[in-house]
Amino acid sequence: MKIKSADFVVSNSDVAKCPKQPLPEYAFIGRSNVGKSSLINMLTNRKSLAKISGRPGKTQLINHFIINNNWFLVDLPGYGYARVSKTSKKKFQKFITNYFEQRTQLVSAFVLVDIRHKPQPIDLEFMQYLGESGIPFGIIFTKVDKLKPKAMDRHVQEYCEELLKTWEELPPYFITSSSKKIGQEEVLSFIEETNNEIEALRNN
Ligand code: GDP
């Protein structure tokens, strides 16, 4: 997919106030500092569409961007940041679960995972939640430039083995680096193909 336009639409913490156009939507989420802002900028060929976080856990909003005037990219707040208080954690969970449970045009979530780390309970639990809620998701491994190819293969393999302990099949997954611009085409093609399938179903 060629990115012709990428524009910020709105930020809010209330799913009811999200944009009304019935466009397919893809939501990006992961632990703070996983590289989400960098990935969104890399995918859209923009330097600062998503803000590279100043302080982790600060951007607690649902951010909508419209891409090529035909799909929404959603930047969700990073989860699992220790400095956020318990009350704001609860509030956070509520508006995120509201988003996932009420946003009808959400096609798929992408859970971002830092390739360098072993599978973390918080990420696995979040995927479990998505699965139980019937929300399709893919995994985006970030920062692959930080590992040598062999170590990267091993980490991906270990991650997949961990997932296969609870999942019957693996979700689609993508290997990316924002600093080296790796994986842009794969993620965008996946979105484009999915959008085409939705369009074909609509026309049938
Ligand atoms: P966010 O909190 O998930 O939005 O993460 P950011 O995009 O702000 O990135 C967190 C930190 O990781 C920043 O210092 C980035 O420069 C760094 N980072 C993000 N993506 C990559 C990557 O692909 N490779 C490397 N080496 N560093 C990255």
Residues whose N, C-alpha, C, O or C-beta is under 5 A from the ligand:
A	BS01	GDP	R31 S32 N33 V34 G35 K36 S37 S38 K51 I52 S53 K143 D145 S177 S178 S179
